[in-house]
Amino acid sequence: MHRTILVFGLIGITPLATAGEDVSDTLEGAKKMSSRGVKETLLSAIDVDFYKFTISTDRKNPDHDTSGNITVTLSQKAPPSLNPNSGWQVELYSETNLAKALYTAALPETSLKVKFEQGLSPGNYYFRMSSLDSVVFPAAEYTLASQWEENAYYERQPNDEPDDATAITVNETYYGNISSESDIDVYRFGLQAPDLVTISLSQKTPGIDSTLGWQVGLFSQPQTVDVLSTALSGTLEVNLDIGMHYLFVKSLPQPEEVSQDDEEAEDETAQKKEKTAPVGRPYQLVVNASSAPQAQEDCPFTFIYAQNPLTNRWASFPTPCDVPVGWFSQETAPETYEVCPSPHATYTLPKMDELGTITQQGKVKIPLLDFKDELGNVMVLRVELQQMPNTDPIQFTPDMLKLIRTIEAE
């Protein structure tokens, strides 16, 4: 598993005299997170500080999944204050949805540190620092730092809707957490054959509060399973057909509403509602299906088609071992999508001199091209197409094909 560790922190700023001079109190003026990781101070109870960081894509290799998990730590120096009303709040936002925080954590001045984790996909993100109280605010300095781990096996927020579902591979374990009372984590996986699928949600260390827990289910099926935070795991078995399937993980259903006349029962129900979501508690999720191809050290040569979970682009690969982790794959070409014959096809523009004369031909290189003849034989070809001098179209001649191997029809 390839992992990249990056550490983000805050650039140290000397507290300013007025909130109007605080350049980070607007989203547009958000300070860029850096690896120097020092401190900052809120200037008033209504002051806010914005910080921005980016999870970049791999420009040299667009198929490389750079998603992963961020661990955020908000802290202050000892000794803590005695006022529980004073403190800080940190909110994590995605640039794609600034109206709803992905995660919110609070640090009262009576505590020294709070930490949370969140799986993220490539994109721009913001931290918003503010006071817990609209009147009282902490005079102490806070430290905000984050550690990034590139890992394709974490949920990728935002993933609250099927269109943004985190793509997962069958028979592989993934990690996530519910980040708020209303959060829902949506995942998608594909099956190449009808199968009895087992969906399992588990945790390493059970909690002690039986009012907390998760509910797991499929959008296309009525069955669900509730997993209490006091349990190690829960499973859901369901028969599914070939195709793409979407599952969700959310907090336990809220208790039923009570009569408005019973105020005491109302208060109790409201408290229970607030306790149904295991906010921040990590879980492991795995979808098991016997029909899914197992990882092999020695992969046989056979064409397989796979879909990039970030771009939805399909590509063909010579063996199942060549399919990147997290891609949905199948043995037949998809009917409703255009398939790139190779994930590494390139085109080089022709070069011209000052007079407009082509000095170097344009060239298209396709490292792997599969061709099936009328008898069902499959030939793997390497192709180089050249743009001839003073012509626009790409020219093709048989000598531009190089046979790599042939697979005879059964």
C-alpha positions as a Markdown table, in Angstrom:
| # | Residue | x | y | z |
|---|---|---|---|---|
| 1 | Met | 0.0 | 0.0 | 0.0 |
| 2 | His | 1.5 | 3.3 | -1.1 |
| 3 | Arg | 1.3 | 6.0 | 1.6 |
| 4 | Thr | 2.4 | 9.6 | 1.6 |
| 5 | Ile | 2.6 | 11.5 | 4.9 |
| 6 | Leu | 2.2 | 15.3 | 4.8 |
| 7 | Val | 1.9 | 17.6 | 7.8 |
| 8 | Phe | 0.0 | 20.8 | 7.7 |
| 9 | Gly | -0.1 | 23.5 | 10.3 |
| 10 | Leu | -0.7 | 27.2 | 10.7 |
| 11 | Ile | 1.7 | 30.1 | 9.9 |
| 12 | Gly | 2.5 | 32.0 | 13.1 |
| 13 | Ile | 0.8 | 35.4 | 13.2 |
| 14 | Thr | 1.3 | 38.1 | 15.8 |
| 15 | Pro | -2.2 | 39.0 | 17.3 |
| 16 | Leu | -3.4 | 42.3 | 15.7 |
| 17 | Ala | -5.1 | 45.1 | 17.4 |
| 18 | Thr | -8.4 | 45.1 | 15.5 |
| 19 | Ala | -10.5 | 42.4 | 13.8 |
| 20 | Gly | -10.6 | 44.5 | 10.7 |
| 21 | Glu | -6.9 | 43.8 | 10.1 |
| 22 | Asp | -7.3 | 40.1 | 10.4 |
| 23 | Val | -6.9 | 39.1 | 6.8 |
| 24 | Ser | -8.1 | 35.5 | 7.3 |
| 25 | Asp | -11.6 | 36.4 | 8.6 |
| 26 | Thr | -13.1 | 35.8 | 5.1 |
| 27 | Leu | -13.1 | 32.8 | 2.8 |
| 28 | Glu | -11.4 | 34.8 | 0.1 |
| 29 | Gly | -8.5 | 35.8 | 2.4 |
| 30 | Ala | -8.0 | 32.3 | 3.8 |
| 31 | Lys | -4.4 | 31.6 | 4.8 |
| 32 | Lys | -2.7 | 28.7 | 3.1 |
| 33 | Met | -1.8 | 25.8 | 5.4 |
| 34 | Ser | 1.9 | 25.2 | 5.6 |
| 35 | Ser | 4.2 | 22.6 | 7.2 |
| 36 | Arg | 5.5 | 25.1 | 9.8 |
| 37 | Gly | 2.5 | 24.6 | 12.0 |
| 38 | Val | 2.4 | 27.3 | 14.7 |
| 39 | Lys | -0.3 | 29.3 | 16.5 |
| 40 | Glu | -3.0 | 31.9 | 16.2 |
| 41 | Thr | -5.4 | 33.8 | 18.4 |
| 42 | Leu | -9.0 | 34.9 | 18.1 |
| 43 | Leu | -9.4 | 38.6 | 18.4 |
| 44 | Ser | -13.0 | 38.7 | 19.6 |
| 45 | Ala | -16.0 | 36.5 | 20.2 |
| 46 | Ile | -17.2 | 37.2 | 16.6 |
| 47 | Asp | -13.7 | 36.8 | 15.0 |
| 48 | Val | -13.2 | 33.9 | 12.6 |
| 49 | Asp | -10.1 | 32.5 | 10.9 |
| 50 | Phe | -10.1 | 30.7 | 7.6 |
| 51 | Tyr | -7.3 | 28.3 | 6.4 |
| 52 | Lys | -7.1 | 26.6 | 3.1 |
| 53 | Phe | -5.4 | 23.4 | 2.0 |
| 54 | Thr | -5.5 | 21.4 | -1.2 |
| 55 | Ile | -5.3 | 17.6 | -1.9 |
| 56 | Ser | -3.8 | 17.6 | -5.4 |
| 57 | Thr | -4.3 | 15.1 | -8.2 |
| 58 | Asp | -1.3 | 13.4 | -9.9 |
| 59 | Arg | -0.8 | 15.3 | -13.1 |
| 60 | Lys | 1.7 | 12.9 | -14.4 |
| 61 | Asn | -0.5 | 9.9 | -13.8 |
| 62 | Pro | -4.2 | 10.9 | -13.8 |
| 63 | Asp | -5.2 | 7.3 | -12.9 |
| 64 | His | -3.3 | 7.5 | -9.6 |
| 65 | Asp | -5.8 | 7.9 | -6.7 |
| 66 | Thr | -4.5 | 10.5 | -4.3 |
| 67 | Ser | -7.4 | 10.4 | -1.9 |
| 68 | Gly | -6.8 | 9.5 | 1.8 |
| 69 | Asn | -7.4 | 10.4 | 5.4 |
| 70 | Ile | -6.7 | 13.7 | 7.3 |
| 71 | Thr | -6.1 | 13.7 | 11.1 |
| 72 | Val | -6.8 | 17.2 | 12.6 |
| 73 | Thr | -5.6 | 18.3 | 16.0 |
| 74 | Leu | -6.8 | 21.5 | 17.8 |
| 75 | Ser | -4.9 | 22.2 | 21.0 |
| 76 | Gln | -3.8 | 24.8 | 23.5 |
| 77 | Lys | -0.9 | 25.0 | 26.0 |
| 78 | Ala | -1.4 | 24.1 | 29.7 |
| 79 | Pro | -2.8 | 25.1 | 32.1 |
| 80 | Pro | -6.4 | 25.1 | 30.9 |
| 81 | Ser | -9.0 | 27.7 | 31.9 |
| 82 | Leu | -11.8 | 27.2 | 34.3 |
| 83 | Asn | -14.5 | 28.7 | 32.1 |
| 84 | Pro | -16.4 | 25.9 | 30.2 |
| 85 | Asn | -18.3 | 28.5 | 28.1 |
| 86 | Ser | -15.2 | 29.8 | 26.5 |
| 87 | Gly | -13.4 | 27.9 | 23.8 |
| 88 | Trp | -12.8 | 27.2 | 20.1 |
| 89 | Gln | -14.7 | 25.5 | 17.3 |
| 90 | Val | -13.1 | 24.1 | 14.1 |
| 91 | Glu | -15.2 | 23.3 | 11.1 |
| 92 | Leu | -13.9 | 21.5 | 8.0 |
| 93 | Tyr | -15.5 | 22.4 | 4.6 |
| 94 | Ser | -15.2 | 21.2 | 1.1 |
| 95 | Glu | -15.0 | 23.9 | -1.7 |
| 96 | Thr | -17.8 | 22.0 | -3.4 |
| 97 | Asn | -20.3 | 22.6 | -0.5 |
| 98 | Leu | -19.5 | 25.6 | 1.7 |
| 99 | Ala | -23.0 | 25.5 | 3.2 |
| 100 | Lys | -22.5 | 22.3 | 5.2 |
| 101 | Ala | -19.4 | 21.4 | 7.3 |
| 102 | Leu | -17.9 | 18.0 | 6.7 |
| 103 | Tyr | -16.9 | 17.8 | 10.3 |
| 104 | Thr | -17.2 | 20.1 | 13.4 |
| 105 | Ala | -15.1 | 19.8 | 16.6 |
| 106 | Ala | -15.1 | 21.9 | 19.8 |
| 107 | Leu | -12.3 | 22.6 | 22.3 |
| 108 | Pro | -13.5 | 24.3 | 25.5 |
| 109 | Glu | -10.8 | 26.1 | 27.4 |
| 110 | Thr | -11.1 | 23.5 | 30.2 |
| 111 | Ser | -9.5 | 20.9 | 27.8 |
| 112 | Leu | -6.1 | 20.8 | 26.2 |
| 113 | Lys | -6.7 | 19.0 | 22.9 |
| 114 | Val | -9.3 | 17.6 | 20.6 |
| 115 | Lys | -8.6 | 15.4 | 17.5 |
| 116 | Phe | -10.7 | 14.0 | 14.6 |
| 117 | Glu | -10.2 | 12.2 | 11.3 |
| 118 | Gln | -11.9 | 12.5 | 8.0 |
| 119 | Gly | -11.5 | 10.7 | 4.6 |
| 120 | Leu | -11.1 | 13.1 | 1.7 |
| 121 | Ser | -10.9 | 13.0 | -2.1 |
| 122 | Pro | -8.7 | 15.4 | -4.2 |
| 123 | Gly | -9.9 | 19.0 | -4.0 |
| 124 | Asn | -9.8 | 22.3 | -2.1 |
| 125 | Tyr | -10.8 | 22.4 | 1.6 |
| 126 | Tyr | -11.1 | 25.0 | 4.3 |
| 127 | Phe | -10.9 | 25.1 | 8.1 |
| 128 | Arg | -13.0 | 27.7 | 9.9 |
| 129 | Met | -12.0 | 28.7 | 13.4 |
| 130 | Ser | -14.4 | 30.5 | 15.7 |
| 131 | Ser | -15.4 | 31.1 | 19.3 |
| 132 | Leu | -17.8 | 28.6 | 21.0 |
| 133 | Asp | -19.6 | 31.5 | 22.6 |
| 134 | Ser | -20.9 | 34.7 | 21.0 |
| 135 | Val | -19.9 | 36.8 | 24.1 |
| 136 | Val | -17.0 | 35.1 | 25.8 |
| 137 | Phe | -14.0 | 34.2 | 23.8 |
| 138 | Pro | -10.6 | 32.5 | 24.7 |
| 139 | Ala | -7.7 | 34.9 | 25.0 |
| 140 | Ala | -5.2 | 32.0 | 24.8 |
| 141 | Glu | -3.5 | 30.9 | 21.6 |
| 142 | Tyr | -4.7 | 27.8 | 19.8 |
| 143 | Thr | -2.7 | 25.4 | 17.6 |
| 144 | Leu | -4.3 | 23.8 | 14.6 |
| 145 | Ala | -2.3 | 21.1 | 12.8 |
| 146 | Ser | -3.2 | 18.2 | 10.5 |
| 147 | Gln | -1.6 | 15.1 | 9.2 |
| 148 | Trp | -2.4 | 13.7 | 5.7 |
| 149 | Glu | -2.2 | 10.1 | 4.8 |
| 150 | Glu | -2.6 | 9.0 | 1.2 |
| 151 | Asn | -4.6 | 5.8 | 1.3 |
| 152 | Ala | -7.2 | 4.5 | -1.2 |
| 153 | Tyr | -9.1 | 2.6 | 1.4 |
| 154 | Tyr | -10.7 | 5.5 | 3.2 |
| 155 | Glu | -14.1 | 7.0 | 2.5 |
| 156 | Arg | -13.9 | 10.1 | 0.3 |
| 157 | Gln | -15.9 | 13.0 | 1.5 |
| 158 | Pro | -18.1 | 14.5 | 0.4 |
| 159 | Asn | -20.1 | 11.3 | -0.2 |
| 160 | Asp | -23.6 | 12.0 | 1.0 |
| 161 | Glu | -25.3 | 11.3 | -2.3 |
| 162 | Pro | -25.2 | 8.3 | -4.7 |
| 163 | Asp | -23.7 | 10.6 | -7.4 |
| 164 | Asp | -20.7 | 11.2 | -5.0 |
| 165 | Ala | -20.5 | 7.7 | -3.7 |
| 166 | Thr | -17.1 | 6.4 | -2.7 |
| 167 | Ala | -16.1 | 3.6 | -5.1 |
| 168 | Ile | -15.0 | 0.4 | -3.2 |
| 169 | Thr | -13.7 | -3.0 | -4.4 |
| 170 | Val | -15.4 | -6.1 | -3.3 |
| 171 | Asn | -13.6 | -8.2 | -0.7 |
| 172 | Glu | -11.4 | -5.2 | 0.4 |
| 173 | Thr | -11.8 | -3.4 | 3.8 |
| 174 | Tyr | -12.4 | 0.3 | 3.8 |
| 175 | Tyr | -12.5 | 2.9 | 6.7 |
| 176 | Gly | -14.9 | 5.7 | 7.5 |
| 177 | Asn | -16.7 | 7.6 | 10.3 |
| 178 | Ile | -20.0 | 9.5 | 10.8 |
| 179 | Ser | -19.0 | 13.1 | 11.0 |
| 180 | Ser | -22.3 | 14.7 | 12.2 |
| 181 | Glu | -25.8 | 13.9 | 13.3 |
| 182 | Ser | -27.1 | 14.1 | 9.8 |
| 183 | Asp | -24.1 | 12.6 | 8.0 |
| 184 | Ile | -24.6 | 9.7 | 5.6 |
| 185 | Asp | -21.7 | 7.8 | 3.9 |
| 186 | Val | -22.6 | 6.4 | 0.5 |
| 187 | Tyr | -20.5 | 3.7 | -1.2 |
| 188 | Arg | -20.8 | 1.9 | -4.6 |
| 189 | Phe | -19.5 | -1.4 | -5.8 |
| 190 | Gly | -19.9 | -3.6 | -8.8 |
| 191 | Leu | -20.7 | -7.3 | -9.4 |
| 192 | Gln | -19.7 | -9.3 | -12.4 |
| 193 | Ala | -22.1 | -12.1 | -11.6 |
| 194 | Pro | -25.3 | -12.6 | -9.4 |
| 195 | Asp | -24.2 | -13.4 | -5.9 |
| 196 | Leu | -25.1 | -13.7 | -2.2 |
| 197 | Val | -23.4 | -10.6 | -0.9 |
| 198 | Thr | -22.4 | -10.1 | 2.8 |
| 199 | Ile | -21.9 | -6.5 | 3.9 |
| 200 | Ser | -20.1 | -6.2 | 7.2 |
| 201 | Leu | -19.5 | -3.1 | 9.4 |
| 202 | Ser | -17.2 | -3.5 | 12.4 |
| 203 | Gln | -15.1 | -1.6 | 14.9 |
| 204 | Lys | -11.9 | -2.4 | 16.8 |
| 205 | Thr | -13.0 | -1.3 | 20.3 |
| 206 | Pro | -16.7 | -1.4 | 21.4 |
| 207 | Gly | -18.1 | 1.6 | 23.2 |
| 208 | Ile | -20.2 | 1.7 | 26.4 |
| 209 | Asp | -23.2 | 3.8 | 25.2 |
| 210 | Ser | -25.9 | 1.6 | 23.7 |
| 211 | Thr | -27.8 | 4.6 | 22.4 |
| 212 | Leu | -25.1 | 5.2 | 19.7 |
| 213 | Gly | -24.7 | 3.1 | 16.6 |
| 214 | Trp | -24.8 | 2.8 | 12.8 |
| 215 | Gln | -27.4 | 1.6 | 10.3 |
| 216 | Val | -26.2 | -0.1 | 7.1 |
| 217 | Gly | -28.4 | -0.8 | 4.1 |
| 218 | Leu | -28.7 | -0.8 | 0.3 |
| 219 | Phe | -30.7 | 1.9 | -1.6 |
| 220 | Ser | -32.3 | -0.9 | -3.7 |
| 221 | Gln | -33.2 | -3.2 | -0.9 |
| 222 | Pro | -35.5 | -2.9 | 2.1 |
| 223 | Gln | -33.3 | -4.9 | 4.5 |
| 224 | Thr | -31.0 | -3.0 | 6.9 |
| 225 | Val | -28.9 | -3.9 | 9.9 |
| 226 | Asp | -28.3 | -1.9 | 13.1 |
| 227 | Val | -24.9 | -2.0 | 14.7 |
| 228 | Leu | -24.7 | -0.7 | 18.2 |
| 229 | Ser | -21.5 | 1.0 | 19.4 |
| 230 | Thr | -21.4 | -1.6 | 22.1 |
| 231 | Ala | -21.0 | -4.4 | 19.5 |
| 232 | Leu | -17.9 | -5.4 | 17.6 |
| 233 | Ser | -19.7 | -6.0 | 14.2 |
| 234 | Gly | -22.9 | -6.5 | 12.3 |
| 235 | Thr | -23.6 | -8.1 | 8.9 |
| 236 | Leu | -26.3 | -7.9 | 6.2 |
| 237 | Glu | -26.8 | -10.7 | 3.6 |
| 238 | Val | -28.7 | -10.0 | 0.4 |
| 239 | Asn | -28.9 | -11.6 | -3.1 |
| 240 | Leu | -27.8 | -9.1 | -5.8 |
| 241 | Asp | -27.7 | -9.1 | -9.6 |
| 242 | Ile | -24.9 | -8.1 | -12.0 |
| 243 | Gly | -24.2 | -4.3 | -12.0 |
| 244 | Met | -23.5 | -1.4 | -9.8 |
| 245 | His | -24.9 | -1.2 | -6.3 |
| 246 | Tyr | -25.1 | 1.6 | -3.7 |
| 247 | Leu | -25.0 | 1.1 | 0.1 |
| 248 | Phe | -25.2 | 3.6 | 2.9 |
| 249 | Val | -23.9 | 4.0 | 6.4 |
| 250 | Lys | -25.7 | 6.4 | 8.7 |
| 251 | Ser | -26.6 | 6.8 | 12.4 |
| 252 | Leu | -29.3 | 4.8 | 14.1 |
| 253 | Pro | -32.8 | 5.9 | 13.3 |
| 254 | Gln | -34.2 | 8.5 | 15.7 |
| 255 | Pro | -36.7 | 7.5 | 18.3 |
| 256 | Glu | -40.4 | 8.0 | 17.4 |
| 257 | Glu | -41.9 | 11.4 | 18.2 |
| 258 | Val | -44.0 | 11.7 | 21.4 |
| 259 | Ser | -47.1 | 13.7 | 22.2 |
| 260 | Gln | -46.6 | 17.5 | 22.5 |
| 261 | Asp | -48.4 | 17.3 | 25.9 |
| 262 | Asp | -45.7 | 15.4 | 27.5 |
| 263 | Glu | -42.9 | 17.9 | 27.8 |
| 264 | Glu | -40.7 | 15.7 | 30.0 |
| 265 | Ala | -40.9 | 12.9 | 27.5 |
| 266 | Glu | -40.2 | 15.4 | 24.7 |
| 267 | Asp | -37.0 | 16.5 | 26.4 |
| 268 | Glu | -35.9 | 12.9 | 26.9 |
| 269 | Thr | -36.6 | 12.1 | 23.2 |
| 270 | Ala | -34.6 | 15.1 | 22.1 |
| 271 | Gln | -31.6 | 13.9 | 24.2 |
| 272 | Lys | -31.8 | 10.5 | 22.7 |
| 273 | Lys | -31.9 | 12.0 | 19.1 |
| 274 | Glu | -28.6 | 13.7 | 19.9 |
| 275 | Lys | -27.1 | 10.5 | 21.0 |
| 276 | Thr | -27.9 | 8.2 | 18.1 |
| 277 | Ala | -24.9 | 9.2 | 15.9 |
| 278 | Pro | -21.5 | 7.8 | 16.8 |
| 279 | Val | -19.8 | 11.0 | 15.6 |
| 280 | Gly | -16.1 | 10.5 | 15.0 |
| 281 | Arg | -16.1 | 6.8 | 15.9 |
| 282 | Pro | -14.1 | 4.9 | 13.2 |
| 283 | Tyr | -15.7 | 1.9 | 11.5 |
| 284 | Gln | -14.5 | -0.7 | 9.0 |
| 285 | Leu | -16.6 | -1.7 | 6.0 |
| 286 | Val | -16.2 | -4.7 | 3.7 |
| 287 | Val | -18.5 | -6.2 | 1.0 |
| 288 | Asn | -17.8 | -9.9 | 0.4 |
| 289 | Ala | -18.9 | -11.8 | -2.7 |
| 290 | Ser | -17.6 | -15.2 | -3.8 |
| 291 | Ser | -17.9 | -14.3 | -7.5 |
| 292 | Ala | -15.5 | -11.4 | -7.3 |
| 293 | Pro | -12.1 | -12.2 | -8.8 |
| 294 | Gln | -9.4 | -12.7 | -6.1 |
| 295 | Ala | -6.1 | -11.0 | -6.2 |
| 296 | Gln | -3.4 | -13.2 | -7.8 |
| 297 | Glu | 0.4 | -13.0 | -7.8 |
| 298 | Asp | 0.6 | -14.5 | -11.2 |
| 299 | Cys | -2.2 | -13.0 | -13.3 |
| 300 | Pro | -3.2 | -14.7 | -16.5 |
| 301 | Phe | -3.2 | -12.6 | -19.7 |
| 302 | Thr | -6.9 | -11.8 | -20.3 |
| 303 | Phe | -8.5 | -8.5 | -21.3 |
| 304 | Ile | -10.4 | -6.8 | -18.5 |
| 305 | Tyr | -12.3 | -3.4 | -18.5 |
| 306 | Ala | -12.2 | -1.1 | -15.5 |
| 307 | Gln | -13.7 | 2.2 | -14.5 |
| 308 | Asn | -11.9 | 5.0 | -12.8 |
| 309 | Pro | -13.9 | 5.9 | -9.7 |
| 310 | Leu | -12.9 | 9.6 | -9.9 |
| 311 | Thr | -13.4 | 10.3 | -13.6 |
| 312 | Asn | -15.8 | 7.5 | -14.5 |
| 313 | Arg | -13.5 | 6.9 | -17.5 |
| 314 | Trp | -13.2 | 3.3 | -18.7 |
| 315 | Ala | -10.0 | 1.7 | -19.8 |
| 316 | Ser | -8.8 | -1.8 | -20.9 |
| 317 | Phe | -6.0 | -3.7 | -19.1 |
| 318 | Pro | -4.1 | -6.8 | -20.2 |
| 319 | Thr | -4.5 | -8.6 | -16.8 |
| 320 | Pro | -6.7 | -8.1 | -13.6 |
| 321 | Cys | -3.4 | -7.3 | -11.7 |
| 322 | Asp | -3.0 | -4.2 | -13.8 |
| 323 | Val | -6.3 | -2.7 | -12.6 |
| 324 | Pro | -5.7 | 0.1 | -10.1 |
| 325 | Val | -7.0 | -0.4 | -6.5 |
| 326 | Gly | -10.6 | 0.9 | -6.1 |
| 327 | Trp | -11.5 | 0.6 | -9.8 |
| 328 | Phe | -14.7 | -1.3 | -10.7 |
| 329 | Ser | -13.8 | -4.0 | -13.3 |
| 330 | Gln | -15.6 | -6.5 | -15.6 |
| 331 | Glu | -14.6 | -8.9 | -18.3 |
| 332 | Thr | -17.0 | -7.5 | -21.0 |
| 333 | Ala | -16.8 | -4.0 | -22.6 |
| 334 | Pro | -19.4 | -1.6 | -21.2 |
| 335 | Glu | -22.2 | -0.9 | -23.6 |
| 336 | Thr | -23.0 | 2.7 | -22.5 |
| 337 | Tyr | -19.5 | 4.1 | -22.1 |
| 338 | Glu | -16.6 | 4.8 | -24.5 |
| 339 | Val | -13.6 | 2.7 | -23.6 |
| 340 | Cys | -10.0 | 4.1 | -24.0 |
| 341 | Pro | -8.0 | 1.2 | -25.6 |
| 342 | Ser | -5.1 | 1.9 | -23.2 |
| 343 | Pro | -4.8 | 4.0 | -20.0 |
| 344 | His | -1.5 | 5.4 | -21.4 |
| 345 | Ala | -2.3 | 6.5 | -24.9 |
| 346 | Thr | -0.5 | 9.7 | -25.9 |
| 347 | Tyr | -0.4 | 12.3 | -28.6 |
| 348 | Thr | 2.5 | 14.5 | -29.5 |
| 349 | Leu | 1.8 | 17.7 | -31.4 |
| 350 | Pro | 3.7 | 18.4 | -34.6 |
| 351 | Lys | 6.4 | 21.1 | -34.4 |
| 352 | Met | 6.7 | 23.9 | -36.8 |
| 353 | Asp | 9.4 | 26.5 | -37.7 |
| 354 | Glu | 8.9 | 30.2 | -38.0 |
| 355 | Leu | 7.6 | 29.8 | -41.6 |
| 356 | Gly | 5.0 | 27.3 | -40.6 |
| 357 | Thr | 6.7 | 24.3 | -42.0 |
| 358 | Ile | 6.3 | 21.1 | -40.0 |
| 359 | Thr | 9.8 | 20.0 | -38.8 |
| 360 | Gln | 8.6 | 17.1 | -36.6 |
| 361 | Gln | 5.6 | 14.9 | -37.3 |
| 362 | Gly | 2.7 | 14.6 | -34.8 |
| 363 | Lys | 2.4 | 11.2 | -33.3 |
| 364 | Val | -0.2 | 9.1 | -31.6 |
| 365 | Lys | 1.1 | 6.2 | -29.4 |
| 366 | Ile | -1.3 | 3.4 | -28.2 |
| 367 | Pro | 0.8 | 0.9 | -26.2 |
| 368 | Leu | -2.0 | -1.7 | -26.0 |
| 369 | Leu | -4.8 | -2.1 | -28.5 |
| 370 | Asp | -7.0 | -5.2 | -28.4 |
| 371 | Phe | -8.5 | -6.4 | -31.7 |
| 372 | Lys | -10.9 | -9.4 | -32.1 |
| 373 | Asp | -11.3 | -11.0 | -35.5 |
| 374 | Glu | -14.4 | -12.7 | -36.9 |
| 375 | Leu | -13.2 | -16.1 | -35.5 |
| 376 | Gly | -13.0 | -14.7 | -32.0 |
| 377 | Asn | -9.2 | -14.6 | -31.9 |
| 378 | Val | -7.8 | -11.6 | -29.9 |
| 379 | Met | -4.6 | -9.8 | -31.0 |
| 380 | Val | -2.8 | -7.4 | -28.7 |
| 381 | Leu | -1.2 | -4.7 | -30.8 |
| 382 | Arg | 1.1 | -1.7 | -30.3 |
| 383 | Val | 0.2 | 1.2 | -32.6 |
| 384 | Glu | 2.1 | 4.4 | -33.6 |
| 385 | Leu | 0.1 | 6.8 | -35.9 |
| 386 | Gln | 1.9 | 9.7 | -37.5 |
| 387 | Gln | 0.7 | 13.0 | -38.9 |
| 388 | Met | 2.5 | 13.3 | -42.2 |
| 389 | Pro | 4.1 | 16.6 | -43.2 |
| 390 | Asn | 1.8 | 19.4 | -44.4 |
| 391 | Thr | -1.3 | 17.3 | -43.8 |
| 392 | Asp | -4.0 | 17.5 | -41.1 |
| 393 | Pro | -5.2 | 13.9 | -40.8 |
| 394 | Ile | -3.3 | 11.2 | -39.0 |
| 395 | Gln | -2.0 | 8.6 | -41.5 |
| 396 | Phe | -2.1 | 4.9 | -40.8 |
| 397 | Thr | -0.2 | 2.1 | -42.6 |
| 398 | Pro | 0.0 | -1.6 | -41.6 |
| 399 | Asp | 3.7 | -1.3 | -40.8 |
| 400 | Met | 2.7 | 0.9 | -37.8 |
| 401 | Leu | 1.2 | -2.1 | -36.0 |
| 402 | Lys | 3.4 | -4.3 | -33.9 |
| 403 | Leu | 1.9 | -7.6 | -32.7 |
| 404 | Ile | 2.5 | -8.2 | -28.9 |
| 405 | Arg | 0.6 | -11.5 | -28.5 |
| 406 | Thr | -2.3 | -13.5 | -29.8 |
| 407 | Ile | -5.1 | -15.2 | -27.8 |
| 408 | Glu | -6.8 | -17.9 | -29.8 |
| 409 | Ala | -10.6 | -18.3 | -29.6 |
| 410 | Glu | -11.7 | -21.4 | -27.5 |
